[in-house]
Amino acid sequence: MTEELYLNDSYVKEFESKVIKILDNYVILDKTAFYPGGGGLENDLGFLENNKGEKVKVLEVKKENGEILHKVESNKFNEGELVKGVIDWERRYRMMRLHTASHIISALAYEKFGSLITGGHISPEYAKDDFNVEDKAILIELINEANEIVKKSIDVKVYFLPRDEALMIPAIVKLAGRNPPEIPIWRIVEIPGIDIQADGGPHVKNTREIGEIVLLKVENKGK
């Protein structure tokens, strides 16, 4: 299984790793900082550099059977060799800021209206969250309040808990229709006093890094 460096440190931009398997144009490493996507968050992009100094674009990253597969533009790698991985940091950091902002908004929606997230997607350009609320004014109110929380410069905590202990935390899973994951150890992302959720994706260290949250568009998809 690939060691997932981003679980402990979302700010790893470059890393060294060993190629443990090659499958056509996919490279599997013993450890990686490339996030494979999930929870509505897009996967990372960047490049891998082989031991000859050749840089090859990473076009896609996905997780299958505990292994993280890096799809490369051309396969110039050999099993057993050491490679350097570099994340497209500007792209990743934008998604980290949007991801933490989404957590704040979803926490407010749950606290104030008992509203759960029914879907969503985070790209570098914007975050889209679907809530089971009907009034646009409610969403504007949530955004305004979220911006006040951002300005408080709250440190974001990331830690791990046994599944049974995590399940004792109210609303630890805020996605409607999602069953609690069966894995024995859960990764917890907490914004103290605001939100606590089971989550496997990259986040910023402090809410002030988010900047200003701007409401771009509201769509009513009906029931």
Phi, psi and omega per residue, in radians:
M1 nan 2.541 -3.133
T2 -1.399 2.304 3.045
E3 -1.279 2.238 -3.063
E4 -1.717 1.685 -3.038
L5 -1.115 -0.552 -3.088
Y6 -1.191 -0.313 -3.140
L7 -1.164 -0.585 3.136
N8 -1.716 -0.465 -3.104
D9 -2.597 1.848 -3.132
S10 -1.299 -0.089 -3.054
Y11 -1.793 0.181 3.042
V12 -1.274 1.965 -3.104
K13 -1.689 -0.563 -3.135
E14 -2.327 2.626 -3.126
F15 -2.758 2.792 3.021
E16 -1.935 2.491 -3.062
S17 -2.663 2.934 3.115
K18 -1.929 2.399 3.067
V19 -1.299 2.106 -3.140
I20 -1.856 -0.277 3.135
K21 -2.845 2.567 3.051
I22 -2.224 2.239 3.116
L23 -2.229 1.723 -3.069
D24 0.962 -2.031 -3.140
N25 -1.711 0.341 3.090
Y26 -1.911 2.369 3.111
V27 -2.006 2.293 3.091
I28 -1.940 2.238 -3.083
L29 -1.918 2.812 3.113
D30 -1.319 -0.357 3.027
K31 -2.688 2.688 -3.108
T32 -2.692 2.642 3.003
A33 -1.810 -0.032 3.113
F34 -1.309 2.071 3.086
Y35 -1.333 2.244 -3.039
P36 -1.455 0.130 -3.102
G37 1.477 2.814 -3.137
G38 2.458 2.683 -3.123
G39 1.137 0.433 -3.134
G40 1.560 -0.144 -3.105
L41 -1.608 2.302 -3.131
E42 -1.201 2.727 3.112
N43 -1.304 2.807 3.102
D44 -1.315 2.786 2.983
L45 -2.222 2.989 3.139
G46 2.766 -2.461 3.087
F47 -2.623 2.780 2.993
L48 -1.987 2.467 3.132
E49 -2.044 2.178 -3.116
N50 -1.436 -3.133 -3.059
N51 -1.299 -0.034 3.026
K52 -1.688 0.000 -3.132
G53 1.490 0.166 3.132
E54 -1.451 2.223 -3.129
K55 -1.704 2.239 -3.105
V56 -2.176 2.269 -3.109
K57 -1.126 2.433 2.975
V58 -1.650 2.031 -3.012
L59 -1.645 -0.396 -3.079
E60 -2.799 2.579 3.049
V61 -2.364 2.296 3.124
K62 -2.558 2.770 -3.111
K63 -1.932 2.242 3.113
E64 -2.457 2.159 3.076
N65 0.935 0.726 3.093
G66 1.419 -0.105 3.118
E67 -1.839 2.525 3.110
I68 -1.844 2.103 -3.066
L69 -1.744 2.187 3.107
H70 -1.826 1.979 3.093
K71 -1.457 2.114 -3.080
V72 -1.881 2.696 -3.088
E73 -1.096 -0.679 3.036
S74 -2.601 2.459 -3.029
N75 -1.571 1.784 -3.140
K76 -2.034 0.649 -3.041
F77 -2.202 2.754 3.114
N78 -2.239 2.535 3.095
E79 -1.057 2.372 3.126
G80 1.641 -0.262 -3.112
E81 -1.452 2.683 3.083
L82 -1.517 2.374 3.123
V83 -2.251 2.845 3.059
K84 -1.934 2.298 3.085
G85 -1.915 2.408 3.125
V86 -2.286 2.160 3.142
I87 -1.418 2.501 2.916
D88 -1.227 1.597 -2.932
W89 -1.206 -0.709 -3.135
E90 -1.010 -0.761 3.127
R91 -1.132 -0.847 -3.124
R92 -1.074 -0.778 -3.051
Y93 -1.140 -0.648 3.067
R94 -1.058 -0.733 -3.135
M95 -1.214 -0.602 3.076
M96 -1.077 -0.786 3.141
R97 -1.091 -0.771 3.124
L98 -1.166 -0.623 -3.123
H99 -1.133 -0.817 3.121
T100 -1.155 -0.651 3.077
A101 -1.063 -0.716 3.129
S102 -1.100 -0.651 3.095
H103 -1.087 -0.733 3.133
I104 -1.102 -0.799 -3.109
I105 -1.138 -0.739 -3.135
S106 -1.160 -0.600 3.109
A107 -1.150 -0.727 3.113
L108 -1.152 -0.714 -3.138
A109 -1.095 -0.673 3.137
Y110 -1.261 -0.774 -3.097
E111 -1.120 -0.753 -3.023
K112 -1.508 -0.600 -2.996
F113 -2.234 0.047 -3.094
G114 1.118 0.410 -3.041
S115 -1.519 2.359 3.087
L116 -1.821 2.775 3.066
I117 -1.401 2.223 3.128
T118 -1.777 -0.016 3.109
G119 2.899 3.054 3.111
G120 2.934 2.948 3.139
H121 -2.707 2.380 3.103
I122 -2.140 2.101 3.051
S123 -2.071 3.066 3.089
P124 -1.133 -0.402 -3.068
E125 -1.436 -0.695 -3.103
Y126 -2.886 2.886 3.026
A127 -1.952 2.391 3.071
K128 -2.072 2.152 3.089
D129 -2.111 2.393 3.089
D130 -1.843 2.184 3.120
F131 -2.113 2.592 3.080
N132 -1.519 1.092 3.000
V133 -2.157 2.781 -3.032
E134 -1.996 -0.263 -3.013
D135 -1.841 2.109 3.116
K136 -1.033 -0.610 -3.123
A137 -1.041 -0.571 3.114
I138 -1.083 -0.745 -3.110
L139 -1.160 -0.684 3.093
I140 -1.099 -0.720 3.101
E141 -1.081 -0.741 -3.139
L142 -1.117 -0.720 3.140
I143 -1.113 -0.781 3.142
N144 -1.065 -0.756 3.141
E145 -1.206 -0.646 3.106
A146 -1.073 -0.679 3.121
N147 -1.132 -0.576 3.084
E148 -1.184 -0.644 3.105
I149 -1.179 -0.725 3.126
V150 -0.959 -0.734 -3.085
K151 -1.179 -0.251 -3.115
K152 -1.365 -0.095 3.092
S153 0.921 1.027 -3.117
I154 -1.559 2.281 3.080
D155 -1.225 2.376 3.124
V156 -1.650 2.205 -3.111
K157 -1.740 2.457 3.046
V158 -2.245 2.200 3.138
Y159 -2.698 3.106 -3.043
F160 -2.156 2.478 -3.141
L161 -2.363 2.606 2.974
P162 -1.066 2.576 -3.072
R163 -0.932 -0.821 -3.095
D164 -1.069 -0.670 3.130
E165 -1.224 -0.704 -3.140
A166 -1.126 -0.647 -3.122
L167 -1.150 -0.270 3.116
M168 -1.387 -0.199 -3.138
I169 -1.488 2.158 -3.128
P170 -1.031 2.403 3.064
A171 0.950 0.655 3.118
I172 -1.172 -0.430 3.028
V173 -2.062 2.016 -3.025
K174 -1.861 0.194 3.140
L175 -1.683 2.090 -3.098
A176 -1.021 2.340 3.072
G177 1.426 -0.050 3.139
R178 -1.599 2.242 3.056
N179 -1.409 2.570 3.095
P180 -1.004 2.359 -3.116
P181 -1.060 2.600 -3.060
E182 -1.518 -0.067 -3.118
I183 -1.136 2.570 -3.035
P184 -1.250 -0.518 -3.134
I185 -2.082 2.236 -3.130
W186 -1.843 2.480 2.997
R187 -1.549 2.218 -3.085
I188 -1.956 2.320 3.037
V189 -1.984 2.114 -3.065
E190 -2.180 2.275 2.949
I191 -1.873 1.702 -2.955
P192 -0.885 2.260 3.131
G193 1.427 -0.111 -3.078
I194 -2.121 -0.916 -2.996
D195 -2.715 2.637 2.982
I196 -2.571 2.190 -3.072
Q197 -2.514 2.641 2.919
A198 -1.326 2.210 -3.013
D199 -2.800 2.427 -3.102
G200 -1.895 0.084 -3.026
G201 -1.742 2.917 3.126
P202 -1.232 2.501 3.111
H203 -2.401 2.814 3.030
V204 -1.316 2.839 -3.120
K205 -1.427 -0.455 -3.075
N206 -2.515 2.470 -3.068
T207 -1.062 -0.463 -3.112
R208 -1.101 -0.378 3.131
E209 -1.198 -0.330 -3.102
I210 -1.116 -0.698 -3.024
G211 1.466 -2.685 -3.123
E212 -1.616 2.298 3.062
I213 -1.520 2.224 -3.124
V214 -2.059 2.265 3.081
L215 -1.395 2.016 -3.083
L216 -1.572 -0.706 -2.999
K217 -2.853 2.554 3.046
V218 -2.200 2.275 3.069
E219 -2.086 2.420 3.046
N220 -1.803 1.973 -3.097
K221 -1.688 0.187 3.129
G222 1.283 -2.831 -3.081
K223 -1.175 nan nan
